[in-house]
Amino acid sequence: MKYRTFGSIAVLLVLAGISAAGQNPSKQRLDAIWEAADDRVSRQVDVWFEDGDYPKVIHLLTFEATYAPHDYNVVTNLGWMRENVEDWDGALATYIQYRKDNPQDKDAALPEAQYYYMRKNYAPIPAILEPALKNHPHPNIYRILAHAYERQQKISDAIRVWHEYLAIAPNDAPAKQNLARDVKKLDPSKS
């Protein structure tokens, strides 16, 4: 029972199609079918992950991402699994595709920016994160962008981003410290 695979999903979908033949199934029924399929896929991913069978996990997450391309968790899990097997190009492609497919998601660029940041490739980060600032995204977008500017010695830009972030999160103590450090870098007399 532990290793049931796509067969369960296929049977579920075929049975749903047969029982709904000639009629329009309700949205509630379709939602229940997809919820059951998602639950089954998630359980199988967990089993294969615990077994260390990462290629199977990646294949199943790839399948899931084809029918749920707007699901942040599915796509970021897929990218993360690709990173685990050092498929760097595949991980990056996953994150880029998510950003392009989900312009309505104010945090769509975050996985790609985190990827670049962790790989110490700071140059692409401003181009993908600056446009996100107008939508008041997740705080990590501000943090990664400011740090990326710092790493590129663009201290004025880092200061600008810290100010913008602190305008919406004035109690973020680490951000205040980072801002003070950058101001000191730009003008040592401000110490």
C-alpha positions, 0 to 999 in steps of 0.5 A: 500500500505504501507505494501506490503511485500515479495509478491511484490518481489515474483511477480516481480521475477516470472514475470521476470522468465516467460517473460524470459522463454526459453531465456537467459535474458541479464545481464542488464535485470537481474541487473534491476530486482535485483535493483528493488527487492533491492529497494523494500526490502529497502523501506519495511525495512524502513517502518518496522523500523519506525513502530518499528517492529524489528523482521520483519526488521531482517527477511527481512534483513536476506533474503536480506543477503542470496542473497547479502552476500557480501553487507557490508551495508546489513550485517552490518544493519542485525548485528546492528538490532540484537544488537538492540534486544539484540540478541548478539549471532546472531549479532556476528555470522552475523559479523563473517560470513561476515568476513569469506565470504569476504576475498577480503574485506580489512575491513571485520573484522571491524564489528566484531572488533567493536562488541567486542570493544563495548562489552569490549571484547578486547582479540579477536580483535588482532587476527582478525585485525592484518592480515588486516593491510597488506592491508591498511584498514580503519583507524578505524581498526588501531584505534580499534586495538591500543586501544584494545592493550592499554586496555590489557596493551600491550602498545608496540603493541599499539605503533607499531600500532599507528606508522604504522597508522601514516605512512599512515595518518601523519596528524591524530592529535588524533592518534599522541596524543594517540601515545604520551600518550602510549610512556609516559606510556611505558617510563615516562621519555619521558614526 
